[in-house]
Amino acid sequence: MINIIKNTLINIRRRYKFYQLENYYKIDASSFLEKLKRERSRDTLIITIAFNNEQVIEKQIELLSEFCKDNYMYIVADNSTNKQKSLAIEKICNKHSIFYYRLPELNPFNGYDPSSSHGASLNYIWRNIISKLDSVKYLMLLDHDIFPTNSFSVKEMLGNQDFYGLVKIRELGWYLWPGFSCFLREYLLNREVNFLPSKYGDTGSSNYLSIYKYYDLNKIVQATNEYVNLDITDINEKDTYIDQKNRLELMDGHWIHLINAADWAGIGNMDKKFNKMLQFINEKVGK
């Protein structure tokens, strides 16, 4: 009986948060949008959702600038819950002349459900910015702790496809993980876009029915991934999230994913992992 009551209260609370989402999505971003519209010569848009880690943003800015071959705009949409971290991220973006947008603090899933918070942030950006930028043809969604170590082009990654990225396969369906995904913007304009989690999977899976369902997964070019152990010694082998602490993800052979940069897993001591990753990046780029 206690569990029934508990689950009922959880469901009521979650439904209320979905009700709050509509107000969140309506918060105006028109002044920021006008700045972007002045960049009409740039046909590629790269967006990352920042969250409480300025180190990864600065490194991502550096490596995108070095390796992206496209005429691109790069937006750091900040969903941080720590104001000091947010100020640090904004300062870094200003230093490098990067478009910085502070997402509204009314995201109802902040501090409640990280996956839904991320999905809601992406939905806000889609509705208020991406869908209204007519000059953009190619879109890349990039997690804040993913870094290129070789030249790339979003247009070339897409090839002849409407989308490209890291596929997540679940029992009920499949979808692209929005932390590493590319899209033709025009294709998305004709679809119902929703990056929230769903019964089909985690963040981005609500797009299964509208974007992915009728594609043959066996005929789609997908990103590859593998894992690299870092051999960090001062960890407990019984840690639930040992993989998040002790390894990197490598996509398409040259995109490095730190994993857990905001320490959502509560592991702590992420500085050591970040420094290990920097060594690995330097080896990959020949520094």
C-alpha positions, -999 to +999 in steps of 0.1 A: +000+000+000+029+024+009+045+017-025+013+023-043+009+057-026+046+066-032+044+057-069+011+077-073+028+108-058+058+104-081+035+102-111+015+132-100+047+152-095+061+142-129+028+151-146+030+186-130+065+190-142+054+183-178+027+209-173+054+234-162+074+226-193+050+245-216+057+277-196+095+270-198+093+266-236+075+300-239+103+320-223+115+345-249+148+341-267+142+366-295+170+390-287+196+362-288+180+349-320+185+382-337+222+381-330+224+347-347+204+358-377+232+383-386+255+353-393+237+344-425+269+331-442+272+303-417+253+272-428+264+249-400+253+251-364+269+232-335+252+233-301+263+220-267+243+221-235+268+232-208+263+219-172+285+229-143+319+224-159+338+252-175+369+231-182+353+209-208+337+239-225+370+257-229+386+225-243+357+219-266+359+255-279+397+250-286+393+217-305+363+227-325+381+258-337+411+237-346+394+208-364+359+219-378+362+225-415+327+240-418+317+276-418+300+271-384+282+289-356+288+274-322+264+280-293+270+271-257+235+268-241+241+269-204+218+247-182+241+249-152+226+249-117+257+263-101+259+301-106+296+303-102+301+277-128+277+295-151+296+328-147+329+309-155+314+294-186+301+327-198+335+343-192+352+317-213+327+321-241+332+358-241+369+354-242+368+333-273+339+352-289+316+322-287+278+326-287+267+320-251+230+316-241+219+312-205+190+288-206+160+298-184+164+286-148+128+274-148+136+240-163+113+219-142+136+188-143+167+205-129+177+187-097+150+161-104+158+141-135+191+148-154+180+131-186+147+150-188+165+182-179+189+177-208+160+168-231+140+198-221+170+221-227+173+207-262+136+211-269+138+248-257+167+254-281+150+237-309+117+256-305+131+290-298+163+291-319+172+262-343+138+260-360+139+298-366+174+300-381+166+298-418+203+301-429+213+269-411+213+237-432+234+214-410+230+208-373+252+190-348+242+183-312+273+177-291+276+168-254+297+192-234+325+166-227+331+154-263+362+165-282+373+161-318+410+151-324+409+152-362+395+173-390+357+169-395+328+184-414+292+180-402+281+181-439+305+152-447+294+133-416+258+134-429+267+123-464+235+115-482+215+108-450+190+129-431+208+122-398+240+106-385+253+098-351+256+073-323+227+049-323+211+036-291+192+004-295+165-004-269+139-032-267+111-010-280+130+011-305+162+030-315+173+066-316+204+088-320+219+099-287+217+137-289+252+140-274+267+130-307+242+135-336+239+154-368+208+164-388+196+181-419+177+210-403+152+209-432+144+173-424+136+181-387+113+210-397+089+185-411+089+163-380+077+165-344+109+170-325+111+159-289+144+151-271+128+140-238+132+104-226+104+080-232+094+044-230+117+039-260+148+049-241+168+078-226+173+114-238+163+117-274+142+086-275+109+105-278+120+111-314+117+075-323+082+076-337+085+108-356+121+107-369+135+071-368+108+044-369+104+040-406+141+038-414+159+005-419+186+006-392+207-020-412+209+005-442+220+035-421+256+046-417+262+049-380+289+062-357+311+036-342+322+036-305+347+018-283+361+023-248+396+032-236+407+023-201+426+050-182+441+028-155+432+052-127+445+034-096+427+050-067+393+037-073+371+011-057+366-018-080+332-023-065+320+013-075+287+012-092+299+037-118+335+025-121+332+027-159+323+063-158+354+070-137+380+048-153+374+049-191+368+072-221+345+066-250+360+069-285+336+075-314+345+072-350+381+067-339+387+104-332+359+119-310+368+115-274+340+114-247+351+121-212+319+107-197+303+121-165+320+155-168+293+171-145+298+141-121+261+131-122+272+098-109+286+114-077+320+097-081+341+127-073+378+134-082+370+141-119+401+163-122+423+132-124+402+117-151+402+151-170+440+153-169+443+117-181+420+125-209+441+156-219+472+133-221+452+110-244+440+139-266+476+152-269+487+117-280+459+116-306+467+150-321+505+145-319+514+171-294 
